[in-house]
Amino acid sequence: MTEHESAVKAAIEGELRLLDPEVRRSPELLGSLLHPEFHEFGSSGRRWDRASTTSRLPVDTDPHRYVVTSGIQGVQLAPDVVHLTFDTEYNGGHAHRSSLWRRTDDGWQMYFHQATPFDPEGE
């Protein structure tokens, strides 16, 4: 496996862990995957930072939450930066997603995320 493939694989693994209800419900596990400067534009249009995300998700996540992902792919933009894109379906809603992952001393962490709702019938 090349360094590029390894970096993309690590980011994808982190992304999928962040979708896991067990991780989302744990402030410690969630926090370990989010960069200290993390920020997000959610599918609601709201802007989130690391503090608001680590306080909100553990309380708001349904333990039986199941998200379907598709088309996940990544590209290494720099030695310590990976960009992922993919789609999700959750509870009848669909979103195009994009995230930036940065390699830190603590491993790969999500630095930025954006979710844009879409209608699969309209595409």
Residue pairs with C-beta under 8 A, 6 or more apart in sequence:
1 9
3 76
4 76
7 76
7 82
7 103
7 108
8 74
8 75
8 76
8 82
8 84
10 82
10 101
10 103
10 107
10 108
11 74
11 82
11 84
11 99
11 101
11 108
12 72
12 74
12 84
14 33
14 101
14 107
14 108
14 109
14 110
15 72
15 84
15 86
15 99
15 101
15 110
16 69
17 23
17 29
17 33
18 24
18 30
18 33
18 110
19 67
19 69
19 88
21 61
21 62
21 63
21 64
21 65
22 29
22 63
23 29
23 30
23 33
24 30
24 57
24 58
24 61
24 65
25 57
25 58
25 61
25 63
26 58
27 54
27 55
27 58
30 53
30 54
30 57
30 58
31 50
31 54
32 106
32 107
32 109
33 109
33 110
34 50
34 53
34 54
34 109
34 110
35 50
35 102
35 104
35 109
35 110
35 111
36 50
37 50
37 111
38 49
38 50
38 53
38 109
38 110
38 111
38 112
38 113
39 47
39 48
39 49
39 50
39 112
40 47
40 48
40 49
40 53
40 112
40 113
40 114
40 115
41 47
41 48
41 113
41 114
41 115
42 48
42 115
43 93
43 95
43 115
43 116
43 117
48 56
65 90
66 90
67 88
67 89
67 90
68 88
68 89
68 90
69 86
69 87
69 88
70 86
70 87
70 88
70 89
71 85
71 86
71 87
72 84
72 85
72 86
73 84
73 85
73 86
74 82
74 83
74 84
74 85
75 82
75 83
76 82
77 83
77 100
79 103
80 102
80 103
80 104
81 100
81 101
81 102
81 103
81 111
82 100
82 101
82 108
83 98
83 99
83 100
83 101
84 97
84 98
84 99
84 100
84 101
85 96
85 97
85 98
86 96
86 97
87 94
87 95
87 96
87 97
87 118
88 94
88 95
88 97
88 115
93 117
94 117
94 118
94 119
94 120
95 115
95 116
95 117
95 118
96 115
96 116
96 118
97 113
97 114
97 115
97 116
98 113
98 114
99 110
99 111
99 112
99 113
99 114
100 110
100 111
100 112
100 113
101 108
101 109
101 110
101 111
102 108
102 109
102 111
